[in-house]
């Protein structure tokens, strides 16, 4: 009896202990936090912020406005807390951060966005604004002896020295894709950043067949050597090296007003510095100091000269929201994406083709459309102009090449042959078929991204048969292709049809080809 009673007492004690333990845990987990929250509420204050946004970016000077006090302050005034995360240009991790919701915004070059999205297998973000476009800041340079021209690199022993997964790599891909460098080795020498590429240039032999892809200030430093020259740079192209602001799609859907505030604040910050004497140079210099890569005034000025920060009207133009005559030659974002994807596709830079035909799914015009509807001006707050009364104008992005005399055409330096599917004709005729017109439509779009180059349309003729008749047919076919390009908006100043000397037999000699040329750099 005593044993049973003892066991019963032990069991009761165990139950009571368990009850107390459960009550204690419940108090700790359920009641105590509530009491603490009430205490904090009674002894704290309301936050000045209603929203928080995180932007993933890197230290590129073109993003200086995002790091500026003006951008942060303007967001703060609208109750938005800003967090900037530098991921050292890891685009793959940047787009994964958007997918996971670890960041609401990310800054990408368009090519980086396309590559990262196709690698991920989806695009969890969409482009909502264009930040800048480089204009000479990135360049391929080489020694004059080993690389006298870009076309001289079209050899198996030649290669590029560059920073992988960067605008430098993409500029090399543009050179390969658009100038027919089909023989150059794509096993390029990879370096960690422009400084490392510059050091490799200094160590290289003068006769090395190498192109070194640099960005400022190392581009300018390289050219201090009289034996080094520019082979190709971003001042010669348009719509290729473009930096954009990307927002997570779900955040855009759920918080459109916050997204609008971020775009507004960025445009205001850019306007603030653009419309002050020396404003952009001061911004870049102070930004470089904050990122640990200080620049002199001259170096900061050179960086500014190589970047075109895009204003409000130019953003409207990129997204097709204003008439073309007001766009200042800015290329529509859909065409830019098509051209960039084409370069990646032709150079093996896309793992799979998720983009062709879906370009419009990768950007959203609604945010800027709302700003246009609201008659937004970045220099006005609450109806008051704080930074001057400058009209919104688009910078002149289009380049009009002058017409050339025949002797001037003959002095042009050929840069390369454009890679394009054969433009063929029916036997004995010069009429373009439907497929050839489609290829020429794509070619015209690509030529708009190469505004500084003249184009020779070469009509090929066969060696057998009547030479005069063959030459006339070749010229007629070159003229038909040239006229079609002109009809598609390519300036006639840039186009020269030409019948080349007989060079073989067979059907391939009945087509036309396209050579890009320029005046000596």
C-alpha positions as CSV (number, residue, x, y, z in Angstrom):
1,X,0.0,0.0,0.0
2,X,2.7,2.4,0.9
3,X,4.5,1.6,-2.4
4,X,1.4,2.4,-4.4
5,X,0.9,5.6,-2.5
6,X,4.4,6.6,-3.1
7,X,4.2,5.9,-6.8
8,X,0.9,7.9,-6.9
9,X,2.5,10.8,-5.2
10,X,5.5,10.7,-7.6
11,X,3.1,10.6,-10.6
12,X,1.1,13.5,-9.2
13,X,4.3,15.5,-8.6
14,X,5.4,14.7,-12.2
15,X,2.1,15.9,-13.6
16,X,2.2,19.1,-11.5
17,X,5.8,19.7,-12.6
18,X,4.8,19.2,-16.2
19,X,1.9,21.6,-15.8
20,X,4.1,24.2,-14.2
21,X,6.6,23.7,-17.1
22,X,3.9,24.1,-19.7
23,X,2.5,27.2,-18.0
24,X,6.0,28.6,-17.7
25,X,6.8,28.0,-21.4
26,X,3.4,29.4,-22.4
27,X,4.1,32.5,-20.3
28,X,7.6,32.9,-21.9
29,X,6.4,32.3,-25.4
30,X,3.0,33.8,-25.5
31,X,2.4,36.2,-22.7
32,X,5.9,37.7,-21.9
33,X,6.5,38.9,-25.5
34,X,3.1,40.6,-25.5
35,X,3.8,42.3,-22.3
36,X,7.2,43.4,-23.6
37,X,5.7,44.7,-26.8
38,X,3.2,46.7,-24.8
39,X,6.0,48.0,-22.7
40,X,8.0,49.0,-25.7
41,X,5.0,50.6,-27.3
42,X,4.4,52.6,-24.2
43,X,8.0,53.8,-23.9
44,X,9.0,54.1,-27.6
45,X,8.0,56.2,-30.6
46,X,6.5,55.6,-34.0
47,X,9.1,55.1,-36.8
48,X,9.5,57.8,-39.3
49,X,9.6,55.1,-42.0
50,X,6.5,53.4,-43.4
51,X,8.5,51.2,-45.9
52,X,12.0,49.7,-46.3
53,X,13.7,48.9,-49.5
54,X,17.0,47.2,-50.2
55,X,18.9,47.8,-53.5
56,X,21.7,45.4,-54.6
57,X,24.4,47.2,-56.6
58,X,28.2,47.5,-56.9
59,X,30.8,50.3,-56.8
60,X,30.6,51.4,-60.5
61,X,30.6,55.2,-60.7
62,X,27.5,55.2,-62.8
63,X,25.5,54.2,-59.7
64,X,26.8,57.2,-57.7
65,X,23.4,58.9,-57.7
66,X,22.0,55.8,-55.8
67,X,24.6,56.3,-53.1
68,X,24.2,60.0,-52.9
69,X,22.8,61.8,-49.8
70,X,20.2,63.4,-52.1
71,X,18.7,60.0,-53.0
72,X,18.6,58.8,-49.5
73,X,17.2,62.1,-48.1
74,X,14.4,62.2,-50.8
75,X,13.4,58.7,-49.9
76,X,13.5,59.5,-46.2
77,X,11.2,62.4,-46.7
78,X,8.7,60.0,-48.2
79,X,9.0,57.6,-45.3
80,X,11.2,55.0,-47.0
81,X,14.2,53.5,-45.3
82,X,17.0,52.7,-47.8
83,X,19.5,49.9,-47.5
84,X,22.3,49.5,-50.1
85,X,24.1,46.1,-50.4
86,X,27.3,45.9,-52.5
87,X,27.6,42.4,-53.9
88,X,30.8,43.1,-55.9
89,X,28.9,42.8,-59.3
90,X,27.8,39.2,-58.6
91,X,24.8,39.4,-61.0
92,X,23.8,35.8,-60.4
93,X,23.5,36.3,-56.7
94,X,21.8,39.7,-57.3
95,X,19.0,38.2,-59.3
96,X,18.6,35.3,-56.7
97,X,18.3,38.0,-54.0
98,X,15.3,39.4,-56.0
99,X,13.8,35.9,-56.2
100,X,14.2,35.3,-52.5
101,X,12.9,38.7,-51.5
102,X,16.2,39.6,-49.9
103,X,16.2,42.7,-52.1
104,X,13.4,44.6,-53.7
105,X,15.7,46.3,-56.3
106,X,18.8,45.5,-58.2
107,X,21.0,47.4,-60.6
108,X,22.1,45.5,-63.7
109,X,23.7,46.0,-67.1
110,X,21.1,44.7,-69.6
111,X,23.4,41.9,-70.7
112,X,24.1,41.0,-67.1
113,X,20.3,40.9,-66.4
114,X,19.7,38.7,-69.4
115,X,22.5,36.3,-68.6
116,X,21.6,36.0,-64.9
117,X,17.9,35.5,-65.7
118,X,18.5,32.7,-68.3
119,X,21.0,31.0,-65.9
120,X,18.3,31.2,-63.1
121,X,15.6,30.0,-65.5
122,X,13.3,32.9,-64.8
123,X,13.2,36.7,-64.4
124,X,11.9,37.5,-61.0
125,X,12.5,41.2,-61.7
126,X,11.6,43.7,-64.4
127,X,13.3,46.8,-65.7
128,X,11.6,50.0,-64.6
129,X,14.2,52.7,-65.3
130,X,17.4,53.3,-67.3
131,X,20.2,54.8,-65.1
132,X,23.0,55.4,-67.6
133,X,24.8,54.3,-70.8
134,X,28.5,54.3,-71.1
135,X,30.0,56.4,-73.8
136,X,33.7,55.8,-74.1
137,X,34.4,54.7,-70.5
138,X,34.9,51.1,-71.6
139,X,37.4,50.3,-74.4
140,X,39.4,47.6,-76.0
141,X,43.0,48.8,-76.3
142,X,46.1,47.1,-77.7
143,X,49.7,47.6,-78.7
144,X,50.0,49.2,-82.1
145,X,52.5,46.6,-83.3
146,X,50.7,43.5,-82.1
147,X,47.1,44.8,-82.6
148,X,47.1,47.5,-85.3
149,X,43.4,47.2,-85.7
150,X,40.4,45.2,-84.4
151,X,40.4,43.0,-87.5
152,X,44.0,42.1,-86.8
153,X,42.7,40.2,-83.7
154,X,40.8,37.8,-86.0
155,X,43.3,35.0,-85.6
156,X,43.5,31.8,-83.6
157,X,46.6,33.1,-81.6
158,X,44.8,36.3,-80.6
159,X,42.6,36.7,-77.5
160,X,41.1,39.3,-75.2
161,X,42.3,40.0,-71.6
162,X,39.2,41.1,-69.6
163,X,37.2,40.9,-66.4
164,X,34.6,38.0,-66.8
165,X,30.9,38.5,-66.1
166,X,31.3,42.3,-66.6
167,X,30.6,45.0,-69.2
168,X,34.2,44.3,-70.3
169,X,33.3,40.8,-71.3
170,X,30.2,41.9,-73.1
171,X,32.1,44.6,-75.0
172,X,34.4,41.8,-76.2
173,X,31.4,39.8,-77.3
174,X,30.1,42.8,-79.2
175,X,33.4,43.0,-81.1
176,X,33.3,39.3,-81.9
177,X,29.6,39.3,-82.9
178,X,29.4,42.5,-84.9
179,X,32.8,42.6,-86.6
180,X,33.1,39.0,-87.6
181,X,36.0,38.0,-85.3
182,X,35.1,34.4,-85.8
183,X,38.7,33.1,-85.6
184,X,39.8,34.8,-82.3
185,X,40.2,32.5,-79.3
186,X,37.3,32.8,-76.9
187,X,39.5,31.3,-74.1
188,X,40.2,34.8,-73.0
189,X,42.6,35.7,-70.3
190,X,40.5,36.5,-67.2
191,X,41.5,39.1,-64.7
192,X,39.9,40.4,-61.5
193,X,39.1,44.0,-62.4
194,X,40.3,46.7,-64.7
195,X,43.4,47.4,-62.6
196,X,44.6,43.8,-63.1
197,X,43.9,44.0,-66.8
198,X,45.9,47.3,-66.9
199,X,48.8,45.6,-65.2
200,X,48.7,42.7,-67.7
201,X,48.8,45.3,-70.5
202,X,51.9,46.8,-69.0
203,X,53.6,43.4,-68.8
204,X,52.6,42.3,-72.3
205,X,55.0,42.3,-75.2
206,X,54.5,44.9,-77.9
207,X,53.9,42.3,-80.6
208,X,51.3,40.3,-78.6
209,X,48.0,39.8,-80.5
210,X,45.9,40.8,-77.5
211,X,43.0,43.2,-76.9
212,X,42.8,44.5,-73.3
213,X,39.3,45.5,-72.2
214,X,39.5,48.4,-69.7
215,X,37.3,51.0,-68.1
216,X,38.1,54.4,-66.6
217,X,40.4,55.6,-65.2
218,X,42.6,52.7,-66.5
219,X,41.6,53.3,-70.1
220,X,43.1,56.8,-69.9
221,X,46.2,55.6,-68.0
222,X,46.8,52.9,-70.7
223,X,46.7,55.5,-73.5
224,X,49.5,57.5,-71.8
225,X,51.8,54.9,-73.5
226,X,52.3,56.1,-77.1
227,X,52.5,52.5,-78.2
228,X,49.0,51.8,-77.0
229,X,45.9,52.8,-78.9
230,X,42.1,52.3,-78.8
231,X,40.8,49.5,-81.0
232,X,37.1,49.9,-80.1
233,X,35.1,51.6,-77.4
234,X,31.6,52.4,-76.2
235,X,31.6,55.8,-77.9
236,X,31.2,54.0,-81.2
237,X,28.1,52.0,-80.2
238,X,24.6,52.7,-78.9
239,X,22.2,50.7,-76.7
240,X,24.7,48.0,-75.8
241,X,26.3,48.9,-72.4
242,X,23.2,50.1,-70.6
243,X,22.6,50.1,-66.8
244,X,19.1,49.7,-65.6
245,X,17.1,49.6,-62.3
246,X,15.2,46.3,-61.9
247,X,12.4,45.8,-59.3
248,X,11.2,42.5,-57.9
249,X,7.9,41.8,-59.8
250,X,5.9,40.9,-56.6
251,X,7.0,44.1,-54.9
252,X,6.0,46.1,-57.9
253,X,2.6,44.5,-57.9
254,X,2.1,45.0,-54.1
255,X,3.8,48.4,-53.6
256,X,3.6,50.4,-56.9
257,X,3.6,53.7,-55.1
258,X,6.9,52.9,-53.3
259,X,8.4,51.8,-56.6
260,X,7.3,55.1,-58.1
261,X,8.9,57.0,-55.2
262,X,12.2,55.2,-55.7
263,X,12.2,56.1,-59.4
264,X,11.3,59.7,-58.7
265,X,14.0,60.0,-56.1
266,X,16.6,58.6,-58.4
267,X,15.6,61.0,-61.2
268,X,15.7,63.9,-58.7
269,X,19.1,63.0,-57.4
270,X,20.6,62.7,-60.9
271,X,19.0,66.0,-61.9
272,X,20.4,67.7,-58.8
273,X,24.0,66.9,-59.7
274,X,23.6,67.2,-63.5
275,X,22.3,70.8,-63.2
276,X,25.0,72.2,-60.9
277,X,28.4,73.4,-62.2
278,X,30.8,70.5,-61.7
279,X,28.0,68.6,-60.0
280,X,28.6,65.2,-61.6
281,X,32.4,65.4,-61.2
282,X,32.0,66.2,-57.5
283,X,29.5,63.4,-57.2
284,X,31.8,60.8,-58.8
285,X,34.8,62.0,-56.8
286,X,33.1,61.9,-53.4
287,X,31.4,58.5,-54.4
288,X,34.8,57.1,-55.3
289,X,36.2,58.1,-51.9
290,X,33.2,56.4,-50.2
291,X,33.8,53.2,-52.0
292,X,37.5,53.1,-51.3
293,X,38.8,54.0,-54.7
294,X,39.6,57.7,-54.6
295,X,40.0,59.7,-57.9
296,X,41.7,63.0,-58.7
297,X,39.5,65.8,-60.1
298,X,40.9,65.1,-63.6
299,X,40.2,61.3,-63.2
300,X,36.7,62.0,-62.0
301,X,36.1,64.3,-64.9
302,X,37.3,61.6,-67.3
303,X,34.9,59.1,-65.8
304,X,32.0,61.6,-66.1
305,X,32.9,62.2,-69.8
306,X,32.6,58.4,-70.4
307,X,29.1,58.0,-68.9
308,X,25.8,59.4,-70.0
309,X,23.4,59.6,-67.1
310,X,19.8,59.3,-68.4
311,X,17.3,62.0,-67.5
312,X,13.5,61.8,-67.3
313,X,12.7,62.5,-70.9
314,X,15.4,60.0,-72.1
315,X,13.8,57.4,-69.8
316,X,10.4,58.1,-71.4
317,X,12.1,57.6,-74.8
318,X,13.6,54.3,-73.8
319,X,10.2,53.0,-72.8
320,X,8.5,54.4,-75.9
321,X,6.4,57.0,-74.1
322,X,7.4,60.0,-76.3
323,X,7.5,60.6,-80.0
324,X,10.7,59.7,-81.7
325,X,11.5,63.3,-82.7
326,X,11.7,64.1,-79.0
327,X,13.8,61.0,-78.1
328,X,17.2,62.4,-79.2
329,X,18.1,59.2,-80.9
330,X,17.6,57.0,-77.8
331,X,16.9,53.4,-78.8
332,X,13.7,51.8,-77.6
333,X,14.4,49.4,-74.8
334,X,12.8,46.5,-76.7
335,X,15.2,46.9,-79.6
336,X,18.2,47.3,-77.2
337,X,17.3,44.0,-75.5
338,X,16.9,42.3,-78.9
339,X,20.4,43.5,-80.0
340,X,22.0,42.5,-76.7
341,X,20.4,39.1,-76.7
342,X,21.5,38.6,-80.3
343,X,25.2,39.3,-79.3
344,X,25.0,36.9,-76.4
345,X,23.3,34.3,-78.6
346,X,25.9,34.5,-81.4
347,X,28.8,34.3,-79.0
348,X,27.5,31.5,-76.8
349,X,26.7,33.7,-73.9
350,X,23.2,32.4,-73.3
351,X,22.6,29.0,-71.8
352,X,19.1,28.9,-73.4
353,X,17.0,31.2,-75.4
354,X,14.2,32.5,-73.1
355,X,14.3,36.0,-74.6
356,X,13.6,35.8,-78.3
357,X,10.0,37.1,-78.9
358,X,9.6,37.9,-75.1
359,X,11.7,41.1,-74.9
360,X,8.7,43.2,-73.8
361,X,8.2,40.9,-70.8
362,X,11.5,42.1,-69.4
363,X,10.5,45.8,-68.8
364,X,7.6,47.7,-67.3
365,X,6.6,51.1,-68.6
366,X,3.8,51.7,-66.1
367,X,5.9,53.5,-63.5
368,X,7.3,56.0,-65.9
369,X,4.0,56.3,-67.6
370,X,2.5,57.5,-64.3
371,X,5.2,60.1,-63.9
372,X,4.5,61.3,-67.4
373,X,0.8,61.5,-66.7
374,X,1.5,63.5,-63.5
375,X,3.7,66.0,-65.4
376,X,6.6,65.1,-63.2
377,X,9.7,67.3,-63.3
378,X,12.7,66.3,-61.2
379,X,13.5,69.9,-60.3
380,X,10.1,70.6,-58.8
381,X,8.8,69.7,-55.4
382,X,5.3,70.7,-54.4
383,X,5.0,72.9,-57.5
384,X,8.2,74.8,-56.6
385,X,11.3,74.7,-58.8
386,X,14.3,74.2,-56.6
387,X,17.0,73.6,-59.1
388,X,16.4,76.0,-62.0
389,X,14.0,76.0,-64.8
390,X,15.8,73.9,-67.4
391,X,13.4,72.1,-69.7
392,X,13.4,68.3,-69.8
393,X,15.5,67.6,-72.9
394,X,17.0,64.4,-74.3
395,X,20.7,64.3,-74.9
396,X,21.7,63.9,-78.5
397,X,22.3,60.1,-78.7
398,X,22.1,59.8,-82.4
399,X,25.1,60.4,-84.6
400,X,24.8,61.6,-88.2
401,X,27.8,60.5,-90.3
402,X,28.6,62.9,-93.1
403,X,28.4,61.9,-96.8
404,X,31.6,60.8,-98.3
405,X,33.2,61.3,-101.7
406,X,34.3,58.1,-103.6
407,X,38.0,58.9,-102.7
408,X,37.0,59.1,-99.0
409,X,35.2,55.8,-99.1
410,X,38.4,54.2,-100.5
411,X,40.4,55.6,-97.6
412,X,38.2,54.0,-94.9
413,X,39.6,51.3,-92.7
414,X,37.6,48.1,-92.7
415,X,36.8,47.0,-89.2
416,X,35.1,43.7,-90.0
417,X,32.4,41.8,-91.7
418,X,29.0,41.6,-90.1
419,X,27.8,38.1,-89.2
420,X,24.4,37.6,-90.8
421,X,22.6,34.8,-92.5
422,X,23.0,34.9,-96.3
423,X,20.9,37.5,-98.1
424,X,19.9,35.5,-101.2
425,X,18.0,36.1,-104.3
426,X,16.2,34.1,-106.9
427,X,18.3,32.9,-109.8
428,X,19.3,35.7,-112.2
429,X,17.3,38.4,-110.3
430,X,17.7,41.1,-107.6
431,X,14.4,40.8,-105.8
432,X,14.6,40.2,-102.1
433,X,12.5,37.3,-100.8
434,X,10.6,37.4,-97.5
435,X,13.3,35.7,-95.4
436,X,16.0,38.0,-96.7
437,X,13.8,41.0,-95.8
438,X,13.6,39.6,-92.2
439,X,17.3,39.3,-92.0
440,X,17.7,42.9,-93.3
441,X,15.2,44.1,-90.7
442,X,17.4,42.6,-88.0
443,X,20.5,44.0,-89.6
444,X,19.0,47.5,-89.7
445,X,18.3,47.3,-86.0
446,X,21.9,46.2,-85.3
447,X,23.2,49.0,-87.5
448,X,21.3,51.5,-85.3
449,X,23.5,50.3,-82.4
450,X,26.6,50.9,-84.5
451,X,26.1,54.5,-85.5
452,X,29.7,55.5,-86.1
453,X,30.4,53.0,-88.8
454,X,30.0,53.2,-92.5
455,X,28.7,50.1,-94.4
456,X,29.8,48.7,-97.7
457,X,27.2,46.4,-99.2
458,X,29.2,43.9,-101.3
459,X,27.4,42.2,-104.1
460,X,29.3,39.0,-105.0
461,X,29.6,37.8,-108.6
462,X,30.6,34.5,-109.9
463,X,33.7,34.0,-112.0
464,X,32.1,31.8,-114.7
465,X,29.8,33.2,-117.3
466,X,29.4,36.7,-118.7
467,X,31.5,38.9,-116.5
468,X,29.7,42.1,-117.3
469,X,26.3,40.5,-116.8
470,X,27.5,39.0,-113.5
471,X,28.9,42.3,-112.3
472,X,25.7,44.2,-113.1
473,X,23.6,41.5,-111.3
474,X,25.9,41.8,-108.3
475,X,25.6,45.6,-108.2
476,X,21.8,45.4,-108.6
477,X,21.6,43.0,-105.6
478,X,23.9,45.2,-103.5
479,X,21.7,48.1,-104.4
480,X,18.5,46.3,-103.5
481,X,19.9,45.4,-100.1
482,X,21.3,48.9,-99.5
483,X,17.9,50.5,-100.5
484,X,16.0,48.3,-98.2
485,X,18.3,49.3,-95.3
486,X,17.7,53.0,-96.1
487,X,14.0,52.4,-96.2
488,X,14.4,51.0,-92.7
489,X,15.9,54.2,-91.4
490,X,19.7,53.8,-92.0
491,X,21.2,57.0,-93.3
492,X,22.1,56.9,-97.0
493,X,25.3,58.7,-96.0
494,X,26.5,55.4,-94.3
495,X,25.6,53.0,-97.1
496,X,27.7,52.2,-100.2
497,X,26.6,49.4,-102.6
498,X,29.5,47.8,-104.5
499,X,30.1,44.9,-106.8
500,X,33.2,43.0,-105.8
501,X,35.6,41.2,-108.1
502,X,34.7,37.6,-109.0
503,X,35.8,35.3,-106.2
504,X,34.5,31.9,-106.8
505,X,31.7,29.8,-108.1
506,X,28.4,28.4,-106.8
507,X,25.4,29.8,-105.0
508,X,27.3,31.5,-102.2
509,X,28.7,33.9,-104.7
510,X,25.2,35.1,-105.6
511,X,24.6,36.7,-102.2
512,X,25.6,40.0,-100.6
513,X,27.8,40.7,-97.5
514,X,28.2,43.7,-95.3
515,X,31.5,45.2,-94.2
516,X,31.8,47.8,-91.5
517,X,34.4,50.6,-91.9
518,X,35.5,53.8,-90.2
519,X,37.8,56.7,-90.6
520,X,41.2,56.2,-88.9
521,X,40.4,56.2,-85.2
